[in-house]
């Protein structure tokens, strides 16, 4: 029997190619319109730096391309098409207001409506985002088994844009702020992030990948009773960066991949989507 990862999550991602021909990952989230039953919006969520490195550069980006999977007229096979997403209209996208929080969303509702009969994609419901309330309710913390789904190193399947799936664990407490240091103008600056670290699933090029809680049948609930966890589990966050270790040799200084990755939590994803309003 195939898993929720195979049936659902791998179909929520798209490969993004920016104007500089750099690749990254994005994933689709749907949010219902509470004022109009049956209506809603679809967002493509990714990292800011996947679009462009700085805010000034992002405001000057005209378009990106995303690889979507489609199903043929006979509903017998899947193929990939590149769809151009215009960013000329500033109302189409929002980014997190905190400069250190590397999360951005693009409203692609019209693209999904236009291609609704051909698209072979799925959308993560807004209420599957692991915000503070869901983390507490499900006792999500540290050493959680997770899957990271995306296009590391730009890799993908030959005939479709089905992503790669990697497995790891959460190395820090999800939902507790993380303190780290970043280098700016040859100086170290301490920053506090709504983020967590992942071990074992992050390799360079994973930017924008969704972090998904591993599907399991039962776990201890908030009332210390074993509870059945139903459905397609939970979106815990979004990968933003691979971590490296500074190294020294007799002749040079260099960095070595640490195996750790930085992911911003579900709260940051909701905060960006909520910037669009209802």
N, C-alpha and C positions, 0 to 999 in steps of 0.2 A: 504494500500500500504506500503510495507516494506521500510525502510530507507537506505541511503547510508551506515550507520554503519553496518546494518545487511547484506546488499548485498555485501559490499566490504571490509570495514576495519577489521571486525573480522576475515577475511580470510587471512590477511597479517601478522598475528602474529604466533609465535611458542613458545612453552615452552622449556626452556633450562635447562639441568641438567649438572652441572660441575663435575669435577673429585672427589670433596668432597661431592657429592650427594646433593649439595645445588641447589635450583631452582631459575630461573629468567625468564624474558621475552625477546624475540628478535622479530624484524620485518623485512620484506623483502623489499628491495628497488632495483629497476632496473634502470640502467643508460645506455643509448644508446651509441654505438661507433660511434662518429661523422665521422670517416674516412671510416667506412664500413656500409652503410645503411642496416638495418635489423638485425644487430648484436649488442650485448651489453653484459653487465655483471649484475649478481645478487649478492646483498650483504645482509648478515644477520647483522643487527645493534643491538647492546646491550650496556650495561655498561662494563667498564673495570673490575669492581669488581665482576660482575656476573661470569666472567671467573676465576679470582683469585684476591686476594686483592692487591698484589704488582706487579710491573713490573718484578722483578726477578722471582716471582712465575709464572707469565703469560708466560714468555719465557720457562719455564720448563714444562708447560702443554702439554700433548700429544694429548688429544682429549676432546671433549665435546659431549653430545648427545642432539638432538633436536627432539621434537615430532611434526611430520608433519601429516596432514590429507591427506588421499588418497581416491580415489573413486574406487569402485569395477568394475569388468569387464562388468557388466550389467548397469553401471551408475545409480544404484538405491540406493546405500547407501554409507555412509562415514565411514571410520575407521581410526585408528591412528597407525602409526608405528614410532619407534624410529630410527633415522638415526645418525650414528656416523660421526662426523666431525673432521678430523685430523687437528691438529695445529702444527705438527712437522716441516713443511716447513714454515719458517718465511715469505715467500712471500705471503702466503694465508691470512694474516690478518695485519691490521694496527690499531693503536690507536692514539688518539689526542695527538699532541706534547706537549700541556700544561698539566703538571702533575695534575693540579686541575680540568681539564675538563674530566669528566668520560664518555667518548664515545669511542666505539671500533666497527670496522666492519670486517667481515670475507667474503672473496670471496667464494660463494657457487655455482658459475655458472655451474661447471661440475656436481654437484649433481642435480641441476634442469634439466639440459639437459638429464642426465641419466634416470630421473624419470618423464620426461615431460608428458608422456601419462597417468600417474597414479596420479600425484599430484593434490590435490584439494586445491590449495592455489592461492593467488593473490599477486601481487607485486605493491608497491607504486611507481609510476613514479617519477623519479628524479625531474621533474619540478613541482611536487606538494609539494616539501619541502618549507616551509615558510621562505625564506631568507629575508634579509633586504629590498630588492626591492619589494617583494610581500607584506610584512608587511605594507610598505608605500603606495603601490598601493591600498590595501584593507582597509587601516586605522585600522589595527589590533593594539590594545594597551592593556588597562587594563580592568578588569571585563568582559572579553570575556567568553562566555559559551563554555566549552570544554568537550570532552569525553576522558577518560583514559582507554585503552584496554590492558588487560594482565592477569596475574596469581597471584594475591595477595595471600599471605599465601600458595602458591603452589596449590591453588584450581583450578579445571577445571571440565568440564562436564565428566560424567562417560564413555561414549562410544566414545567420540571424544575429541580432544584437542582444541575445540572452547573456546576462552577466556571469561573472565568476563568483563562487561562494567560498568564503573562508571562515574558519571557526576559531574562537578564542575565548578569553574570559575578561571580565572587568577587573582592572587592577586597583582601582580606587573606588571609593563609595560613590555610587550614582545618586545625584541629588544634593551632594555636599559640594560646596565651592572648592575649586582647585587653585592653588597658588603656584605660579611658575615665574620664570624670568625670560625675558626676550631681549635680544640685542638690537639696539637702535643707535645709529651714529657712533658705533664702537663703544657704546655704554650699555650696561645691563639695567633693565627696568623690571621691577616686580609688578606683576599683574594678577588680579583675581578673576577667575573665569567660572561660568556656569558650565563646567565640563568635567569629564572623567577620562582616565587612561585605560587603554585596551592593550592586552598582551596576546601576541600569537596570531593575530589576524590582519595586521596592517603592514603593507609593503608600499614603497613609494608609488604614487599614482592613484592611491585609493580615495583621493579627495572627493567629497560629496556623497560617499557611500552611506546608505542607511545602516544603522546598528540595530539588530533585531534580537530580542530575547528568545533564547532557544525554546521551541515548543516542548512542554512536558505535560504529563497528564495531571499530576497533583503537586501542590506545594503548600507549605504552612501559611495560613492566612493570618490576618491581623488579630483574630481572636484565639490564636494558637490551635486552631482546628485545621485538619487537612482539608483543603478545598480543591475542587476540580477547576482547572483553568481551561476555559472554553475558547474556541475560535482561533484566530490567526495570531495569537500572542500579542506582542507589544513592540512599538517602535521606541527604542530607548534614546536614540540620538543620531548625530550625523558626524562622520569622520571629517577632520579638517587638516590633519598634519601627521606625518611620520616623525618620530623622534630619532635623533642621532647622538652619538657619544663622541666628544672631542678626543682625538688620539694624536700622539706625538711619536715620530720615529727619529732616527738620527739625522735625517735629511729634510723632513717636512712635517707640517701639521696637516691633519686631515680628519674627516668625520666618518664614523662607522655606524651603520644602521643598528639601532638598539632593539628592534622588535616591538617597541611600544608605539602607540598611536594616540593622538589627542582627539576626543570626540566631544562636541557640544551636546548638552542634554536636551530632552524633549521640551522643556520649558522654553528654551530659546527658539525652537521651531515654531511653537504656538505663538510666541511673542511676535515673530516676523509675520506670520499669516494673519494675525489679528490686526496688523497695521493697515490691512486692506479694508477693515470694517466689515459690515454684514453684506 
